[in-house]
Structures are given as C-alpha cells and as structure tokens.
C-alpha cells in the first residue's frame, strides 16, 4: 500500500477547504458586530475597573488612616473582593504579604504582578484615586487620619448634647429648611450642616459654643505647634503661632518666616505627629484573572434585519455544502458498515470496494486486510481447539478407562495402577504448563529476569539435567566448550528451559547408540547454542512447520512417544523474548541441528 496520499485527493484537504469557506462566510457576517460592540464594551469595562480600583483604594486608605497597622483588614478586603469580583492583596514595600482577600497562607507574593496597582499610604494619598472627604487634600494627608486629635468618648458625648441643643435652636424659624442635620467630623466632633455646608463661627444658629476646642484637641494642637516650630528652628526660620484651621501668624516681631518654609514644616510636622497612629505604607495589587468583558447589543431594526439575512445565507450555504460533502463521505462509510455487519453475522469473506486513494480508500484497504487476517486467525483458532482436544483426549481417556475398571472391580487399585494414573496426570499437567507458557508469551506477559550468564556453565547444567534420560535411552550426550567463555544477558531459568526442550526432543528422536551434541560459540555480537543429534531427521518440506504448535513429524506417534507438540513452539517464544532467533536444519535419516542465536556480551567474565 502506498504511504503518501496526494494532497489534492486528501480527505483532510477537502475538509479543510470546506471549513475555510464556511469560516470566511461566518467571519464576514460577524466581523462588523464585533467591531461595533467591542470598543464600547472595553470602554465600559475600563471605566468600571477604574471605579473599582478607586473604591478599593479609598476603603483601604480609610482603614490605614484609622488603624496603626494592617491587622484586621482581611474582612474588609474579602467584602470588597466579593463586591468588585477582584482579588485584593496587600504587601509591604519589600513585597512580603500582609493580607490577601483569598486568605492565602503564603508569606511571599512572588505570583503577583511586577507593578502594584497603587501604594496605600494615608499620609501620601494618590490624588488620582482619592474619593471625596472634603476635596483633594493639599498636603496629600487623608482627612480621616486624625491621630491624637481623636476625641475621647466623654468628649463626644458632651459635644453631642451641645450639638442637639444647637440643632434645636437652629431649626426654630427654619420650617422651610429641610437639609439641616448633625454630621460627624473624622475625629468624632459633631458639626451642624445646613444645605450641605458646615456652619462656622458667627452663624445665626449660635454654633460658637460647639466650636470650642476640647482638651484632647488643645493638647494635639499644642504638640503640632511645637513640631512646626522645631522644624522652622532647624531651618533657621522664625517661629509661628498655629491656629486650629492650620493658619499661622508670626510669634515674634522680628519678622515673618518664608511662607513656603512654614507650609513645608506644617506638612512635615503633621506627618510626624500622625505616623504612630496610621498603618505603614503598603503596596496594593488588585487583579481580576477570571474577569470577562461584558458586551452588550443595542441594534436598530435595520441592523437586526441585516443580521437575520446574513445568518440565513450562511446557514443555507453551510447546509448545502455539508449535504454535498457529507453524501460523498457517507457513501463509503455505509459500505464499510454493511461489510462489518456481514462480518458480525458470520460472513468470513466480507469485503468492500476500494474507490479511491484518500483516507477512506485506505480505510477500505485496511478493512479488507483485517477481514483476511480475521479469517486466517479463525482458521488457526479452530485448528488450535481441535489440536488441544486431541492432545487431552488420550490421557483423559486412559485415566477414565482405568478408573471405570477399578469401579467395576475388574482391576485392583494397586500401586502400579496408581503410578500409571499419576503418570497420566503428570502428562496433563505438562500440557497445561506448556499452554500457559505459550499464552503468556503471546500476551507479552512472559516475565524475564535477566542476569549475566556464563553460556558454557549454563550448557553444562543442561547436560547434567538430561544425562539420566539420555542414559536410559542409550544415547550419548556430549558437550563441546570453546576456549573463550562467552557471556550473555539473559534469564538463566528460561534459557535452560529452551535448550532443555531441544535436548529432550533430540534424545526422543535419536535411536539407541546415537549421539546428541551440545555446543556454544561466540559469533560476532551474538552467542550461538547448537543442539545436534544423529536421529531420524526431518523431511525438508516439514522443516518450516517444526515450530508450529502440536506439530509432529510422525503423525502416528502417541503423546507418550512424541511429546506434547508444544516444546519447539515454546523454544521459539522464549528465544524471541530474549531478542534472539532459532533455526532448524536437517537431513532425513542422518539427524537434525537446532541453533539458537542470542545477543551476547564481550568474552570473559563481565566486570562487577
């Protein structure tokens, strides 16, 4: 069968051409839809991503502004992760894991992106991501970072009572003002808000009493003033008097310091004062590995009609091409199916017509070959069953006959009879063992245990094992050893079994006074074992059959005289399992020579 199929005739080429045609039509029909919606979808997705990032960033900055460290932040991160569908991870500036919304135990962040989404620092907020809270802070310090300015519980309670009185006073005469309420500053101080504006000193509601600083605020403000003046002194600038709203006036009459220096020192002093009360800077990684772009369709009636028309044309073209190509493809497949059904019904001559040289044509050729091989195997199976039945019939018939004679009282169950029955049982066991070895070899389950084997010593062992049977048959058993002791890698037990089968067969077919010679020799990279006898020999036309199962040169010979008919088959299987070959030559009336060729090793004992 030819190995190559012309590219033009290949079924794969035809299928590829059909797929390309249908794909091109589908691409043209859908490309404009993809172009029209992808840009909008990506824009919306990008906007949502930015909004989610800002939301996550703002929440984490708020946590950092109100906590001295990052402990306890994971519940907030998990809630944000569920709401945004993103994985949120915080690490320190050395990329050591601080918290993860996935709750991972690893203390490294090697799987995170190289660039963080943002740096979370309540004392240096990212103005591009900060959300509200009194507008963008000029010094980039988050307004929620109040540190020592946070009021005590007693101060908050007292101010809430005062705020309630102020609110009641403010609501009098303002029936039309709906948006007046008490709000709370980041440090816990209540404030009166009217129409979104916090009331300050001098307002008609009389909030001056509410604006008086508490002892906590006074202490924090005094500390901040000292830090600012220490910074100015270090810069050789005059001290200033700092107000509650961070405005300042010169403390001495010798001149006002540079405003830039004061502004810088105020910012530096605030960071120094708040640092113990806020969490250290952290790297934020907000990733969404499973996030998909959410597309949407907003098409007019004309566009819907156009889509329907294109869809119909593509569908019609696809159905037409599929029917034409499918019919041509199905025809030979139906022929194969019919032949397979006929074969299943017992038709051993089921065949299909080969109509081409493509893949289906080669499938038809392979089917015909399979059908022929199946017929041959079925004939071999029938012959094997017949041979096995024939081989088992004689010993079983003998055992049954003797047992019936004992049961009828014709023969006494004495020791000679028991010995005869035992011999028949051993013959049956021998047949079963031979069949088991052949079955294992056919299934590839014949186990070998290779080792370094001295071929000369192995041949001597086989000779000693068969010396008794040779002497009983009146046959001389000789061993010829070479000067060089060849070695090979083999299973010594299986190799002795193979050579032993040849020796047993040679002794059985050699008349009294004959000779069986065993020899071994190196031949190139191989080791050759020879078993030669001076027996009756084998006819030339029978030589190709000597390794077939249950074959005997003398068809009239019984199993007791002719063996199981499986020995030479086992020899061939054992030799093939070792990667070798077996060959037989004979001259009728003069004797036979069986040679085993096996892969060898270098002469001399291998190094240990």
C-alpha positions as CSV (number, residue, x, y, z in Angstrom):
1,X,0.0,0.0,0.0
2,X,1.3,3.4,-0.9
3,X,2.4,5.6,2.0
4,X,1.6,9.0,0.7
5,X,-1.8,10.4,-0.4
6,X,-1.7,13.2,-3.0
7,X,-2.5,16.5,-1.3
8,X,-5.3,17.3,-3.8
9,X,-7.0,13.9,-3.1
10,X,-6.6,14.0,0.7
11,X,-9.8,14.0,2.7
12,X,-8.2,16.3,5.1
13,X,-7.6,18.8,2.4
14,X,-11.2,18.7,1.3
15,X,-12.5,19.1,4.8
16,X,-10.1,22.0,5.3
17,X,-11.4,23.7,2.2
18,X,-15.0,23.3,3.3
19,X,-14.2,24.6,6.8
20,X,-12.3,27.6,5.4
21,X,-15.3,28.5,3.1
22,X,-17.8,28.3,5.9
23,X,-15.5,30.2,8.3
24,X,-14.9,33.0,5.9
25,X,-18.6,33.5,5.5
26,X,-19.1,33.5,9.2
27,X,-16.3,35.9,9.8
28,X,-17.6,38.4,7.2
29,X,-21.1,38.1,8.8
30,X,-19.9,38.7,12.4
31,X,-16.9,41.0,12.0
32,X,-18.9,44.2,11.9
33,X,-20.8,43.2,15.0
34,X,-17.6,42.6,16.9
35,X,-16.1,45.9,15.8
36,X,-19.2,47.8,16.8
37,X,-19.6,46.4,20.3
38,X,-16.0,45.7,21.4
39,X,-14.9,49.4,21.7
40,X,-18.0,50.2,23.8
41,X,-17.6,47.1,25.9
42,X,-13.9,47.8,26.6
43,X,-14.6,51.4,27.4
44,X,-17.3,50.4,29.9
45,X,-15.1,47.7,31.4
46,X,-12.2,50.1,31.7
47,X,-14.4,52.7,33.4
48,X,-15.8,50.1,35.8
49,X,-12.2,48.9,36.6
50,X,-11.1,52.4,37.4
51,X,-14.1,52.9,39.6
52,X,-13.5,49.6,41.4
53,X,-9.8,50.5,41.9
54,X,-10.7,53.9,43.3
55,X,-13.3,52.3,45.6
56,X,-10.9,49.7,46.9
57,X,-8.1,52.2,47.3
58,X,-10.3,54.7,49.2
59,X,-11.5,52.0,51.6
60,X,-8.0,50.8,52.3
61,X,-6.7,54.3,52.8
62,X,-9.5,54.9,55.3
63,X,-8.5,51.8,57.2
64,X,-4.9,52.9,57.2
65,X,-5.9,56.4,58.4
66,X,-7.7,54.9,61.4
67,X,-5.5,52.0,62.4
68,X,-1.8,51.8,63.5
69,X,-1.2,48.6,61.5
70,X,-2.8,46.3,58.9
71,X,-4.1,43.7,61.4
72,X,-7.8,43.0,60.9
73,X,-8.0,44.4,57.4
74,X,-8.8,41.0,55.7
75,X,-12.6,41.0,56.4
76,X,-12.9,44.4,54.7
77,X,-10.8,43.1,51.8
78,X,-12.9,40.0,51.4
79,X,-16.1,42.1,51.3
80,X,-14.5,44.4,48.7
81,X,-13.4,41.4,46.7
82,X,-16.9,39.9,46.6
83,X,-18.4,43.3,45.6
84,X,-15.9,44.0,42.8
85,X,-15.0,40.5,41.7
86,X,-11.3,41.2,42.1
87,X,-8.5,39.6,44.1
88,X,-7.1,42.2,46.5
89,X,-3.6,41.8,48.0
90,X,-1.5,44.0,50.3
91,X,2.2,43.7,50.7
92,X,4.8,45.8,52.4
93,X,7.4,47.7,50.4
94,X,9.6,44.5,50.3
95,X,6.7,42.6,48.8
96,X,6.1,40.5,51.9
97,X,2.4,39.5,52.1
98,X,0.4,41.5,54.6
99,X,-3.2,40.4,53.7
100,X,-5.0,38.7,50.9
101,X,-8.7,38.5,50.1
102,X,-8.2,34.9,49.1
103,X,-7.0,34.1,52.6
104,X,-3.7,32.5,51.3
105,X,-1.2,31.4,54.0
106,X,2.0,32.0,51.9
107,X,4.2,34.8,53.2
108,X,5.6,35.7,49.8
109,X,4.0,37.5,46.9
110,X,6.0,36.0,44.0
111,X,2.9,35.3,42.0
112,X,1.7,38.9,42.0
113,X,2.3,41.4,39.0
114,X,5.6,43.2,38.8
115,X,3.9,46.6,39.2
116,X,1.4,47.3,42.0
117,X,-2.0,49.0,41.3
118,X,-1.2,51.7,43.9
119,X,0.6,52.5,47.1
120,X,-1.7,52.8,50.1
121,X,-0.4,55.5,52.4
122,X,-2.7,57.6,54.5
123,X,0.0,60.3,54.7
124,X,0.6,60.4,50.9
125,X,-2.6,59.7,49.1
126,X,-2.9,59.3,45.3
127,X,-4.9,62.3,44.2
128,X,-5.9,60.5,41.1
129,X,-7.7,57.7,43.1
130,X,-8.8,59.6,46.3
131,X,-12.5,59.9,46.6
132,X,-14.1,62.9,48.3
133,X,-13.8,63.5,52.1
134,X,-13.6,67.3,51.8
135,X,-11.9,67.5,48.4
136,X,-8.4,66.7,47.5
137,X,-6.0,67.3,50.4
138,X,-3.4,69.9,49.6
139,X,-0.7,68.1,51.7
140,X,-1.9,64.6,50.4
141,X,-2.7,63.6,54.0
142,X,-6.1,61.7,54.2
143,X,-8.6,63.8,56.2
144,X,-9.6,60.6,58.1
145,X,-6.1,60.5,59.6
146,X,-6.7,62.4,62.9
147,X,-4.3,60.6,65.3
148,X,-4.1,62.4,68.6
149,X,-7.0,64.8,67.6
150,X,-9.5,61.9,68.1
151,X,-11.9,62.8,70.8
152,X,-12.5,60.7,73.9
153,X,-15.9,59.0,74.5
154,X,-16.7,61.6,77.2
155,X,-15.9,64.5,74.9
156,X,-18.0,63.1,72.1
157,X,-21.0,62.6,74.4
158,X,-20.8,66.1,75.8
159,X,-20.5,67.6,72.3
160,X,-23.4,65.6,71.1
161,X,-25.6,67.0,73.8
162,X,-24.4,70.5,72.9
163,X,-25.0,69.8,69.2
164,X,-28.5,68.7,69.8
165,X,-29.3,72.0,71.6
166,X,-27.7,74.0,68.8
167,X,-29.7,72.0,66.2
168,X,-33.0,72.6,68.0
169,X,-32.2,76.3,68.3
170,X,-31.2,76.4,64.6
171,X,-34.4,74.7,63.5
172,X,-36.6,77.3,65.1
173,X,-37.9,79.6,62.4
174,X,-36.5,77.5,59.6
175,X,-39.6,75.4,58.7
176,X,-38.7,75.6,55.0
177,X,-35.1,74.4,55.5
178,X,-35.2,70.7,55.1
179,X,-31.5,69.9,54.9
180,X,-30.2,70.7,58.4
181,X,-28.6,67.9,60.4
182,X,-25.8,66.9,62.7
183,X,-22.7,65.4,61.0
184,X,-19.6,64.0,62.5
185,X,-16.1,65.0,61.6
186,X,-13.4,62.4,61.2
187,X,-12.1,62.9,64.8
188,X,-15.6,62.4,66.2
189,X,-16.6,66.1,66.7
190,X,-20.3,66.7,65.8
191,X,-21.0,69.6,63.4
192,X,-24.1,71.3,62.2
193,X,-24.6,71.1,58.4
194,X,-27.1,73.3,56.6
195,X,-27.8,72.6,52.9
196,X,-24.5,70.7,52.7
197,X,-22.5,73.5,54.3
198,X,-20.9,73.1,57.8
199,X,-21.8,76.1,60.0
200,X,-18.9,78.1,61.4
201,X,-18.4,80.8,64.0
202,X,-20.7,83.9,63.7
203,X,-23.6,82.0,62.2
204,X,-27.1,82.9,63.4
205,X,-27.6,79.4,64.8
206,X,-25.1,80.1,67.5
207,X,-22.7,77.3,66.9
208,X,-19.8,79.2,68.6
209,X,-20.3,77.1,71.7
210,X,-20.0,73.9,69.7
211,X,-16.7,75.1,68.1
212,X,-14.8,75.4,71.3
213,X,-11.8,73.1,71.3
214,X,-11.7,70.1,73.8
215,X,-8.7,69.3,76.0
216,X,-7.7,66.5,73.6
217,X,-7.7,68.8,70.6
218,X,-5.8,71.5,72.6
219,X,-3.1,69.1,73.5
220,X,-2.8,67.7,70.0
221,X,-2.7,71.3,68.6
222,X,0.0,72.3,71.0
223,X,2.0,69.3,70.1
224,X,1.7,70.1,66.4
225,X,2.7,73.7,67.0
226,X,5.9,72.5,68.8
227,X,6.7,70.2,65.9
228,X,6.2,73.0,63.4
229,X,8.4,75.5,65.3
230,X,11.1,72.8,65.8
231,X,11.1,72.3,62.0
232,X,11.4,76.1,61.5
233,X,14.2,76.4,64.0
234,X,16.1,73.6,62.2
235,X,15.7,75.7,59.0
236,X,16.9,78.9,60.9
237,X,13.4,80.5,60.5
238,X,11.3,82.4,63.0
239,X,8.7,80.6,65.0
240,X,4.9,81.0,64.2
241,X,1.6,80.7,66.1
242,X,-0.5,77.9,64.6
243,X,-4.3,78.3,64.6
244,X,-6.9,75.5,64.8
245,X,-7.5,75.6,61.0
246,X,-3.7,75.4,60.4
247,X,-3.4,79.1,59.5
248,X,-0.5,80.8,61.1
249,X,0.9,84.1,62.3
250,X,4.4,85.1,63.4
251,X,5.2,84.6,67.0
252,X,7.7,87.4,67.3
253,X,8.1,90.9,65.9
254,X,11.5,90.3,64.3
255,X,9.9,89.2,61.0
256,X,7.7,86.5,59.4
257,X,9.4,83.4,58.1
258,X,9.1,82.4,54.5
259,X,5.6,81.1,53.8
260,X,6.9,78.1,51.8
261,X,9.1,77.1,54.7
262,X,6.1,77.3,57.1
263,X,3.8,75.3,54.7
264,X,6.5,72.6,54.3
265,X,7.1,72.4,58.1
266,X,3.4,72.2,58.8
267,X,3.1,69.2,56.3
268,X,6.2,67.6,57.8
269,X,5.0,68.1,61.4
270,X,1.6,66.7,60.6
271,X,3.2,63.5,59.1
272,X,5.5,63.1,62.1
273,X,2.6,63.6,64.5
274,X,0.2,61.2,62.7
275,X,2.8,58.4,61.8
276,X,2.3,56.4,65.1
277,X,-1.5,56.4,64.5
278,X,-1.7,55.2,60.9
279,X,-0.7,52.0,59.2
280,X,2.6,51.9,57.4
281,X,2.6,52.2,53.6
282,X,1.6,49.1,51.7
283,X,1.6,48.0,48.0
284,X,-1.9,47.3,46.6
285,X,-2.5,44.6,44.0
286,X,-6.0,44.5,42.6
287,X,-6.2,41.7,40.0
288,X,-9.1,40.0,38.2
289,X,-7.8,36.9,36.4
290,X,-11.2,35.5,35.7
291,X,-12.9,38.8,34.8
292,X,-14.6,38.8,31.4
293,X,-15.5,41.8,29.3
294,X,-19.3,42.3,29.4
295,X,-20.5,43.0,25.9
296,X,-24.0,44.2,25.1
297,X,-26.0,44.7,21.9
298,X,-28.1,47.8,21.1
299,X,-29.0,47.3,17.5
300,X,-31.7,49.0,15.4
301,X,-34.4,47.2,13.5
302,X,-32.4,47.6,10.2
303,X,-29.4,46.0,11.8
304,X,-31.4,43.2,13.2
305,X,-32.9,42.5,9.7
306,X,-29.4,42.6,8.2
307,X,-28.1,40.1,10.8
308,X,-31.1,37.8,10.1
309,X,-30.4,37.9,6.3
310,X,-26.7,37.2,6.7
311,X,-27.4,34.4,9.2
312,X,-29.9,32.8,6.7
313,X,-27.4,33.0,3.8
314,X,-24.6,31.5,5.9
315,X,-26.9,28.8,7.2
316,X,-28.1,27.9,3.7
317,X,-24.6,27.8,2.4
318,X,-23.5,25.6,5.3
319,X,-26.3,23.2,4.9
320,X,-25.8,22.9,1.1
321,X,-22.0,22.3,1.4
322,X,-22.5,19.9,4.2
323,X,-25.0,17.8,2.3
324,X,-22.9,17.6,-0.8
325,X,-19.6,16.8,1.1
326,X,-21.4,14.6,3.7
327,X,-23.1,12.5,1.0
328,X,-19.8,11.7,-0.7
329,X,-18.2,10.9,2.6
330,X,-21.0,8.8,4.0
331,X,-21.3,6.5,0.9
332,X,-18.0,4.6,1.5
333,X,-18.7,4.6,5.3
334,X,-22.1,3.0,4.7
335,X,-20.3,0.3,2.6
336,X,-17.9,-0.3,5.4
337,X,-20.8,-0.5,7.9
338,X,-22.6,-3.1,5.8
339,X,-19.4,-5.2,5.4
340,X,-18.8,-5.0,9.1
341,X,-22.4,-6.2,9.8
342,X,-22.0,-9.1,7.4
343,X,-18.7,-10.0,9.1
344,X,-20.5,-9.9,12.5
345,X,-23.2,-12.3,11.1
346,X,-20.5,-14.8,10.2
347,X,-19.5,-13.9,6.6
348,X,-15.8,-14.6,6.6
349,X,-15.5,-13.2,3.0
350,X,-16.9,-9.8,3.7
351,X,-15.1,-7.2,1.6
352,X,-15.6,-3.6,0.4
353,X,-14.8,-1.9,-2.9
354,X,-11.8,0.4,-2.8
355,X,-13.0,3.5,-4.7
356,X,-10.1,6.0,-4.1
357,X,-6.7,6.6,-2.7
358,X,-7.7,9.0,0.1
359,X,-8.1,8.2,3.8
360,X,-11.4,6.5,3.2
361,X,-9.9,4.4,0.4
362,X,-7.1,3.4,2.7
363,X,-9.6,2.6,5.4
364,X,-11.3,0.2,2.9
365,X,-8.0,-1.4,2.1
366,X,-7.2,-1.8,5.8
367,X,-10.7,-3.3,6.4
368,X,-10.1,-5.9,3.6
369,X,-6.8,-6.8,5.1
370,X,-8.4,-7.1,8.6
371,X,-11.1,-9.4,7.1
372,X,-8.5,-11.6,5.5
373,X,-6.4,-11.7,8.7
374,X,-9.5,-12.5,10.8
375,X,-10.3,-15.4,8.5
376,X,-6.8,-16.8,8.9
377,X,-7.0,-16.3,12.7
378,X,-10.3,-18.0,12.9
379,X,-8.9,-21.0,11.0
380,X,-5.9,-21.1,13.3
381,X,-8.2,-20.9,16.3
382,X,-10.3,-23.9,15.1
383,X,-7.1,-25.8,14.4
384,X,-5.8,-25.0,17.9
385,X,-9.0,-26.0,19.6
386,X,-9.0,-29.3,17.6
387,X,-5.4,-29.9,18.5
388,X,-5.8,-29.2,22.2
389,X,-8.9,-31.5,22.3
390,X,-6.9,-34.2,20.5
391,X,-3.9,-33.9,22.9
392,X,-6.1,-34.0,26.0
393,X,-8.3,-36.9,24.8
394,X,-5.8,-39.6,25.1
395,X,-4.5,-39.1,28.7
396,X,-8.0,-38.3,29.9
397,X,-9.4,-41.5,28.1
398,X,-6.7,-43.6,29.8
399,X,-7.5,-42.2,33.3
400,X,-11.2,-42.7,32.8
401,X,-10.8,-46.2,31.5
402,X,-8.7,-47.3,34.4
403,X,-11.0,-45.7,36.9
404,X,-14.0,-47.3,35.4
405,X,-12.2,-50.7,35.5
406,X,-11.4,-50.1,39.2
407,X,-15.1,-49.1,39.9
408,X,-16.3,-52.3,38.1
409,X,-13.9,-54.5,40.1
410,X,-12.1,-55.6,37.0
411,X,-8.8,-54.1,38.1
412,X,-7.4,-53.7,41.6
413,X,-6.4,-50.2,42.7
414,X,-2.8,-51.3,43.5
415,X,0.4,-49.3,43.5
416,X,1.3,-49.9,39.8
417,X,-2.2,-48.6,38.7
418,X,-1.9,-45.5,40.9
419,X,1.6,-44.9,39.4
420,X,0.1,-45.2,35.9
421,X,-2.7,-42.8,36.7
422,X,-0.1,-40.4,38.3
423,X,1.9,-40.5,35.1
424,X,-1.2,-39.6,33.0
425,X,-1.9,-36.7,35.4
426,X,1.7,-35.5,35.0
427,X,1.2,-35.6,31.2
428,X,-1.9,-33.5,31.5
429,X,-0.1,-31.1,33.8
430,X,2.7,-30.9,31.3
431,X,0.3,-30.0,28.5
432,X,-1.4,-27.3,30.7
433,X,2.0,-25.8,31.7
434,X,3.1,-25.7,28.0
435,X,-0.1,-24.0,27.0
436,X,0.2,-21.5,29.9
437,X,3.7,-20.6,28.8
438,X,2.6,-20.1,25.2
439,X,-0.4,-18.0,26.3
440,X,1.9,-15.8,28.4
441,X,4.3,-15.4,25.5
442,X,1.5,-14.5,23.1
443,X,0.1,-11.9,25.5
444,X,3.5,-10.3,26.1
445,X,3.3,-11.3,29.8
446,X,6.2,-13.7,29.8
447,X,8.4,-12.4,32.7
448,X,12.1,-12.5,32.3
449,X,14.7,-11.8,35.0
450,X,17.9,-11.1,33.0
451,X,21.3,-11.5,34.6
452,X,24.9,-12.0,33.4
453,X,25.1,-15.7,32.3
454,X,28.1,-17.8,31.5
455,X,27.0,-19.7,28.4
456,X,29.4,-22.5,28.9
457,X,28.4,-23.2,32.5
458,X,24.7,-23.0,31.5
459,X,25.2,-25.6,28.8
460,X,26.9,-27.9,31.3
461,X,23.9,-27.6,33.7
462,X,21.5,-28.6,30.9
463,X,23.7,-31.6,30.1
464,X,23.8,-32.8,33.7
465,X,20.0,-32.4,34.0
466,X,19.4,-34.6,30.9
467,X,22.2,-37.1,31.5
468,X,19.9,-39.6,33.2
469,X,17.2,-39.6,30.4
470,X,19.9,-39.9,27.7
471,X,21.5,-42.9,29.5
472,X,18.1,-44.6,29.9
473,X,17.5,-44.1,26.1
474,X,21.0,-45.4,25.3
475,X,22.0,-42.1,23.8
476,X,25.4,-40.5,24.3
477,X,25.2,-36.8,25.4
478,X,28.3,-34.7,24.6
479,X,29.2,-31.1,25.5
480,X,31.7,-29.1,23.4
481,X,33.0,-26.0,25.1
482,X,35.0,-23.2,23.3
483,X,38.3,-21.8,24.5
484,X,36.7,-18.4,25.0
485,X,33.8,-18.5,27.5
486,X,31.0,-16.4,26.0
487,X,28.7,-14.4,28.3
488,X,25.3,-13.0,27.6
489,X,22.5,-11.1,29.4
490,X,19.5,-13.5,29.8
491,X,17.1,-15.2,32.2
492,X,19.1,-18.3,33.0
493,X,16.0,-20.4,34.0
494,X,14.1,-19.6,30.8
495,X,17.2,-20.2,28.7
496,X,17.8,-23.6,30.3
497,X,14.1,-24.4,29.6
498,X,14.5,-23.6,25.9
499,X,17.8,-25.5,25.5
500,X,16.3,-28.4,27.6
501,X,13.3,-28.6,25.3
502,X,15.7,-29.0,22.3
503,X,17.8,-31.6,24.2
504,X,14.7,-33.6,25.2
505,X,13.4,-33.5,21.7
506,X,16.8,-34.7,20.3
507,X,17.0,-37.6,22.8
508,X,13.5,-38.7,21.9
509,X,14.2,-38.8,18.2
510,X,17.7,-40.4,18.4
511,X,17.9,-44.2,18.3
512,X,19.9,-46.3,20.8
513,X,23.6,-45.9,20.2
514,X,23.1,-42.4,18.7
515,X,24.7,-39.1,19.9
516,X,23.4,-35.7,20.9
517,X,26.0,-32.9,20.9
518,X,25.6,-29.6,22.8
519,X,27.9,-26.7,21.9
520,X,28.2,-23.0,22.3
521,X,30.3,-20.4,20.5
522,X,30.6,-16.6,20.1
523,X,29.8,-15.3,16.7
524,X,30.3,-11.6,16.3
525,X,28.0,-9.8,18.7
526,X,25.9,-13.0,19.3
527,X,26.2,-16.2,21.2
528,X,25.1,-19.4,19.3
529,X,23.8,-22.5,21.1
530,X,23.7,-25.7,18.9
531,X,21.9,-28.9,19.7
532,X,22.8,-31.6,17.1
533,X,21.6,-35.2,17.0
534,X,22.1,-38.3,14.8
535,X,18.5,-39.2,14.8
536,X,15.9,-39.8,12.2
537,X,15.9,-36.3,10.8
538,X,13.1,-34.2,9.4
539,X,11.8,-34.1,5.8
540,X,12.7,-30.9,4.0
541,X,9.1,-29.9,3.3
542,X,8.3,-30.3,7.1
543,X,11.1,-28.0,8.3
544,X,9.0,-24.8,8.1
545,X,6.4,-26.4,10.4
546,X,8.6,-27.7,13.2
547,X,7.9,-24.7,15.4
548,X,4.2,-24.8,14.9
549,X,2.0,-25.9,17.8
550,X,1.1,-29.6,18.1
551,X,3.1,-30.5,15.0
552,X,4.9,-33.9,14.9
553,X,7.0,-35.4,12.2
554,X,5.4,-38.8,12.8
555,X,1.6,-38.3,12.9
556,X,1.1,-41.8,14.2
557,X,3.2,-41.3,17.3
558,X,1.3,-41.0,20.6
559,X,1.9,-38.3,23.2
560,X,4.0,-40.7,25.3
561,X,6.3,-41.2,22.5
562,X,6.1,-37.9,20.7
563,X,5.8,-35.3,23.4
564,X,3.2,-32.6,23.6
565,X,3.9,-31.0,20.3
566,X,4.4,-27.7,22.1
567,X,8.1,-27.9,23.1
568,X,9.5,-26.3,19.9
569,X,6.9,-23.6,19.9
570,X,7.9,-22.7,23.5
571,X,11.5,-22.6,22.4
572,X,10.8,-20.1,19.7
573,X,8.8,-17.9,22.0
574,X,11.4,-17.9,24.8
575,X,14.2,-17.1,22.3
576,X,12.2,-14.2,20.7
577,X,11.5,-12.9,24.2
578,X,15.3,-12.6,24.7
579,X,15.6,-10.8,21.3
580,X,17.1,-13.8,19.5
581,X,16.2,-16.3,16.7
582,X,16.0,-20.0,16.4
583,X,16.8,-22.0,13.2
584,X,16.4,-25.7,12.3
585,X,18.2,-27.7,9.6
586,X,18.0,-31.4,9.0
587,X,18.9,-34.3,6.6
588,X,16.4,-37.1,6.6
589,X,17.9,-40.3,8.1
590,X,21.1,-38.5,9.3
591,X,20.0,-36.1,12.0
592,X,19.0,-32.5,12.8
593,X,20.6,-29.3,14.0
594,X,18.8,-26.6,16.1
595,X,20.6,-23.3,16.6
596,X,19.8,-20.5,19.0
597,X,21.2,-17.1,18.3
598,X,21.1,-14.6,21.2
599,X,22.6,-11.1,21.8
600,X,25.9,-11.6,23.6
601,X,28.4,-9.7,25.7
602,X,32.2,-9.4,25.5
603,X,34.1,-12.6,26.1
604,X,35.3,-13.1,29.6
605,X,33.5,-12.5,32.9
606,X,31.9,-9.0,32.9
607,X,33.2,-6.6,35.5
608,X,31.2,-6.5,38.7
